[in-house]
Amino acid sequence: MPDAPPYQSLTPECILDAIETCGYRCDGRLSTLNSYENRVYQIGLDDGGSIVSKFYRPGRWSDEAIGEEHAFALELAAREIPVVAPIAVAGRTLHGHAGFRFALYPRRGGRSPELEDSEVLRRLGRFIGRIHAVGAGAPFRHRPALDIESFGFEPSRFVLEQGFVPEDLRATYRSVVDDVLERVQRCFERAGDWRPIRLHGDCHAGNILWTDDGPHFVDLDDARTGPAVQDLWMCLAGDRSETETQFAALGAGYCEFMDFNPAELWLVEALRTLRLTHYAGWLARRWDDPAFPASFPFFNTQRYWQDHILALREQAAVLDEAPLQYAA
């Protein structure tokens, strides 16, 4: 018999009961926020306010790894860096109820940042530089590193071994992914001895809430150790000329608080490639969660794998090009 879906027993009643174990009185309002890896809800409270709860996917992280995520967020918040950190209740930020682990967060509003605006990019760069200045101060001990094995080779093996790639595309996929990951390895070699630091890890526009006072950074669930440029490249979009202009603004702000090693620019397209392979493996690993087929109907189709192979081939060509130019 197949395992039960991971959130099958996480009913609205269970969610509200969990929040009330932490001393809050709920008024019954509950809305689902955009999240697939975990389950995140905005909960209405009796006093008219609201709170955000994150229920962690069972089996993904150890308590120690979640503890490091929380400690990093709290360390950043203590330095007045606008990261939405978990709320401590009775001295704890990780709670349990009915077999689920969860954390509570203050509700923060905002809009997507206008990444085509150079002043927005400069301000973002300053805050990411401040995050990294703290992140460089100590290592993670329980959270993984961003590396080619876990983001490239492992997910590509998984989709092949578990039969996600259609039979008529398997040989092509295997050949293309082996080729592109070899090029990714060469990019890491060209970057030399970059310094691994603690990162936000998934610093795309959807995890940045912009207000008139600046950004709030949310969701450190993917925090891990890696190169600084991982938290920078996802703010870039467009052709080479556009991305170099964007990085000039982003880097100018960043370098006010943290030195940037230009050799890491060799990693931009390598990290983009690893995100592609990791994403396919992530969808495959979560395919037994009913939320995934419903939300990603395009995945696991002939067309998806044809387009994925094409995207990897395009990345193979880009990986051999010179990196973005930036003068710190």
N, C-alpha and C positions, 0 to 999 in steps of 0.2 A: 504494500500500500504506500503511495507517495506521501511525503511529509506534508503536513498541513501548511498552507500559506503563512508566512511569518507574522502577519498582523491580523489573522483571522479573528482572534479573540479580543482585539483592541477596539471594543465597541465604544460609542459615545458615553455610555454609563461608566465604563472602565476608565476612560480618560478623565471624566469629571471627578470620579472617586479618587483617582491618583492625585489630582491637583489639590483636592481637599485634605489629603493626608499631609500636605505641606502647610496647612493652616489657612488656606484661602477658602473663601466662600464663593462658589460659582452661582451665576444666575441662570445657567442653562444655555447661554449663547455659545456656540462653538462653530468656528469656520476653519476649513482646511486651507493651509497655505501651501505654496508651490514647493514641493519636495518629493523626491522619489526614493532616494537611498534610505532616508528616515521618514518618520511621519511627524509633521509639524502643524500645530493648531494654534489659532488665536482663541482664547477663552475669555468670556465675559465674566466679570466679578460683581458681587452684590453692591459694591460701592460705586458702580457705574464705570469703573475702569476696565482694563483688560490686561492679560498676560499672555505670553507665548510659551508653549510647551514643545519640546522636541523629544520624541520617543525614538530611542536608538534602535537600529536594525539588529535583531538578535544575532549574536555570533560574529558580528563584524569586528568590533574592537574589544579589547580587554578593558576591565575597569581601570587599569593603570594607564592605558593609552588615552582613554577618555579623560582621566584625571590630568594628564599632561596637556590635552587640548584646553581644558578649563583653566589650568594654572597659567598657560601662555596668555589666554584672553584676559585673565584678571591682572596679570603683570603688565600687559599693554594698557589696560584701562587705568591702572594705578599711575601710569606715566602720562595720563590725560590724552592718550591716543584713542580716537573715536571708534573703538571696537565694541560691539554689543556683547558683553560678557555675561556668563550665567549668574543667577541670583543664588546667594548662599542662604540656606535655611538650616538653622541649628548647626551652623558651621560646615555644612555639606552642600555641594553643588550637584552631585549625582545621587539620584533617588531611585527607589524601586517600588513597583506595585504590580501584583498579579503576574509576575514573571517578566515584566518589562522594566527597562532602565530608562530614566527620563531626566531632563533638566528643564529649568524654567528661566525665561529671559524677559527683560522689559520690552514692551512693544515700542518700536521705533518706525516712524514713517519716512518716506523719501521717494525720490524718483530716480530713474536711470541717469547716470552722468552723461553729459554731452561730450563724448570723447573726441569730437572734431574741433572742440574749442581748446586752443593752446593754453589758456589760463586754467581751465579745468584740469588739463593734463599736468600742468606744473604743480598745482595744488595736490593732485593725487600723488605725484612723484614725491612730494615732501612727506606725505603721510606714510607711503610705502617705505621711504627711506627711514622714517622713525620706527616703523614696525621692524625693519631689518636690523637697525641699530640695537634694538632689544633682542631680536632673534639671534644675533651673533654672539650674545653674551654667555650662552650656555647651550648644551646639546639636548635634543630629545633622547631619551633612553628606551622608551617603549613604543614610539611611533616609527614607521618605516621611512626609508629614504626613497626619493624619486630616482629610479634607475632604469636602465634599459631592460633588465631582466623582468622586473615586475610590471612595467608599463608597455613592453614590447614583446619579448619572447614568450612570456607566460600567457598573456591573453591570446596571442596568435595560436599557440599550441592548444589552448582550451577550445577555441571555436572549431579547430580542425578535429580534435579528438572526440568532441561531443557531437559532431555531425551537423553543425550549423551551416557550414559552407556547402553549397550544392555540389553534388558529385562532379558535374561537368566543369566546375570552376576550381576544384580543390588544388589541382596541380598548378594552375596559374596563380592562385592566391599564395600558395606556399612559395613559389619562385619569386613573386613580387615582394612579399613581406620579408623573405630572407635577404633579398637585394637591398631593400630600403633600410632595414635595420643594420646592415653592414655599413651603409653610408652614414647612418646615425652614429654608429660607433666611431667612425672617422671624424665626425664633427666634434665629438667629445674629446678625441685625441688632439684636435687642432686647438680646442679651448684651453688645453694645458691644465695646470693645477689650480682650478677655481676653488673657492672656499665654500664648503657646505655650511648652510645656516638654517635655523628654524624659519619656516615660511608660512604664510597664509595657505598657500598651496593651490587655491582655486579662485584666484583673484580676478574674476571676469566681471563684466558690468552688472550681471544679475546679483552679485554678492556685494555690490556697493550701492548704498542708498544715499542719494545726493539731496542736500537741503541748501537753503540760502546761506547757512553757516558752514557748509562743507559736507564731507562724506561721513557716513557710518559704514564700517566694514562688518559684515555679518558672515556667519557660517564658517567656522574654522574646522569643520568636520574632516576636511582633507589636509589639515596642517601636517607637514612632514618636513624632513630635511632635504635640501636641494640647493641648486644654484639660484642666486638672487634674481636672475632674469626671468625665472618662472613666474614671479609675481608681477612682471612688467609687460611681457610680450602680449598677454591677452587684452591689453588696453590699446593695441595697435590694429589698424584695419586699412585696407586699400593697397595700392601698388607700392613699389619700392620707394619712389619719391615721397609719397604721402607718409609712409611708415617712418622714413628717416626724419621727416619734419616733425611727426608726432613724437618720436623718441627723443628728439632734441629738447622738446618742451618737458617731457616726462623726466628725462635724465637730468635736466637742469634743476628741477625741484628735488629729485632724489639725492643729488650730490650735495645739497645743502646740509644733509644729515648723515649721509652714508657714502663712502667711496664706492664707485662702480668700476669693475674690471671689464674694459671693453672687449677682452678676449671672450667673454661670455656671450657676445653677440653671435659667435659661431653656433651657439646652442638654440637660437630662436627657432629655426626651422626643424631642428632635431626634436625639440620639445613639442612643436606642433604635430610632428609625425607620431610621436609617442602618444599624444592625446588621441589621435585617430585610432591607433591600434588598441589603446586602453578602453576607449569608448565602446568599440565593438565587443570586446571581452566583457565589459561591465554589463551591457545589455544582455549578452548571452547568459551570464551568471545569474541575472535577476529574472530570467524569463519565466520561472515558476511562480513569481509573484504576480497575481492577477492584474495589478496596477500597470505592469509593464506592457503586456500585449495590448491593453486598452489605450495606453498613452503613446506607444511607439509602434503603431500598426505597420509602418514601413519596414521595420526590422525583420530579418530572417526571411526575406523574399529574394527572388532571383535578381530583381532590379537593385535591391540594396547592395548585394555583394558585387554586382557589376560596377555600380557607382563607387563602392569602397575601393575596389581594385584600381579603378581609374584615378581616384584621389591619391592613392599611394604611389602610383606611377608618376603623377604630376609632382608629388613631393620628392621623388627620387631625383628628378631633374633639378629642382630648386636646391636640394642639399649639396649639390656640387658647386653652387654659385658662391661668390664672395659674400661675406656677412654685411649687414647694415653698417653704414659708416657713422661713427659718432665720436666727437672729440670732447672728452670730459672736461 
